[in-house]
Amino acid sequence: MWKQGLDQSSENLKAKSESERQLVRVVLVEDDFELRRSLTDFLRLNGFLVTSVGSGSEFASVIQAGVFDVAIVDLNLPDTNGFELTRFLTEKTDLGVIILTARTLRDDRIRGYAEGANLYFTKPVDGDELVYAVRNLRDRIRRIENSREPAHKSRPTWRIDCASWRLFSPQGIAIKLSSREAKMILCLAKASGRIVSRADLTSAMGYLDLNPETRSLDAVVRRLRSKARDAGLDLPIHVAHGAGVEFSVEIDIMK
């Protein structure tokens, strides 16, 4: 989206890159073409990076490929229920969610919040109010993330939330873990990309009988891969035969 002049200095390029990292990344789901276009233009004029789609299926495609801070969701979509989409975002990602809809009934507002929406706006919305709402929501989410993660981590990475037993992909998509799966991922996270022996994993996961239960490690790995595939993810976990198991990239541990 941004054009760089051929004569721009490397110092300016570096500053530009740093500036872009501070931009708010928004995904807008709105089936009304004219409203979608006007909202997209207005948000971009206010410095946001906006990806806009008109249906739930289009949203499913972009959410897998991109990294976003805030989702703005219409309830009346042609191929999906906006409430269900809000629930998906709440359960499977760490995005802030703003519902923007023509539905003004109290029951709809209550259901929107019950499904996990952070804010509920009715149409027509004041553009400036929406801008401040998106920006403030993004800032609050990032403050929470910064309080849980090392300050030097700036690139997207895998994260395990020990409190909720969820593994987050770099795109913010969550995989719900069982107790044994969480213990395996936590043990691999502490190894920082190194291979963990079967004996160490067996001990960390609470298996009592070493020899027969080591076979269960392969079953846990298969279940993790299956859950990741169901979420549209490629899990970087590998079994090194005769050596152990590795998670080939680092995982941040969220207490």
Secondary structure, DSSP 8 states (H G I E B T S, - for coil): -----TT--HHHHHHHHHHHHTS-EEEEE-S-HHHHHHHHHHHHHTT-EEEEESSHHHHHHHHHH---SEEEE-SB-SSSBHHHHHHHHHHH---EEEEEES---HHHHHHHHHTT-SEEEESS--HHHHHHHHHHHHHHHHHHHHHHS-TT--S--EEEETTTTEEE-TTS-EEE--HHHHHHHHHHHHTTTS-B-HHHHHHHTT-SSHHHHHHHHHHHHHHHHHHHHHTT----EEEETTTEEEESS-EEEE-
